[in-house]
């Protein structure tokens, strides 16, 4: 009996205080009172309604605190009430996306989601988006300007912050282009529009844009004039001395696209080395996990999912569940889905916990076991 009591005390001390928010689902159990027990959803005003006690304000309180509050309310009706409260479902975050995104508006996204997931949920970025100026505004804090391009190009996780409910994300637009400018897109350091101040060849434009990024494929570049049809351009051939004199000279309104050598995907969450990766065109989920160094100990393997960018580039991202436990542990290769350009593989991570109940119980159990035996 003493041993059980000690374990109960230690278990209660180990519980983490997570604060309740509107739309959270609570499971309330009143010992011996089935009519007072069950699941309730926290209303928009942060309260719950229960028989006998009526409305109770619970927003901003932990589950143990709510249990104590209900005990006090029930004492008038129930002799020695025993109440337990558990948060069984967290409300999704409500995030506002405006600016240069495909579908601006209010979106509900999973708890602890990061900026990349949020942008995928609203359909992705508009062509005119300036990824270096993404502003995150949060109540009571100074707005934070995020350079999202650093996350995409360098895997800098500090530029892919965790979102909180009520955040407002504004994606800036690039400045309007001068009339005598040409554009460069694709795998270069600084895509965008550049003013033509003299004779400008494709390689001159690449230099203005900061050079090629790893994974660029200059052999398959595409050059499109303002009113003409796109044409393939082997920029590698233009590096030959005899080709320098015949290299095309860019005109205002021209667009040069330097594609990726392979498919680019984004690997996020419970992976040992998350970030953007280039994978072969026929790569599958298992290939991507291997590239990212495998999963971490905290990864929730059965909760992973893929976000597929719409092939048209317009509309909501498509979410496809991927059970990595079945794939990696049970060898279920139906989960080894082929990846498409722009896909995001996200592996949720379990909330970090403190020492186990047994580890916390050792200081209590040692003297107790000595007295008992």
KADAFEN-V396743 format. One record per helix or strand. SS is the DSSP state (a for helix, b for strand). FROM is the first residue (numbers start at 1). TO is the last residue. If there is no record, write none. Layout:
# KADAFEN-V396743
SS_FROM_TO / SS_FROM_TO
This chain:
# KADAFEN-V396743
a_2_14 / b_25_30 / a_34_36 / b_38_41 / b_47_50 / b_54_57 / a_63_74 / b_83_89 / b_93_99 / b_101_101 / b_105_109 / b_114_114 / a_115_121 / b_125_125 / b_129_137 / b_144_146 / a_148_154 / a_157_159 / b_162_162 / b_168_173 / b_181_186 / b_188_188 / b_192_195 / b_201_201 / a_202_208 / b_212_212 / b_216_216 / a_218_220 / b_221_224 / b_231_233 / a_237_239 / a_241_246 / b_249_249 / b_255_258 / b_260_260 / b_263_269 / b_271_271 / b_275_279 / b_284_284 / a_285_291 / b_295_295 / b_299_299 / a_301_303 / b_305_308 / b_318_321 / a_324_328 / a_333_335 / b_338_338 / b_344_347 / b_349_349 / a_357_372
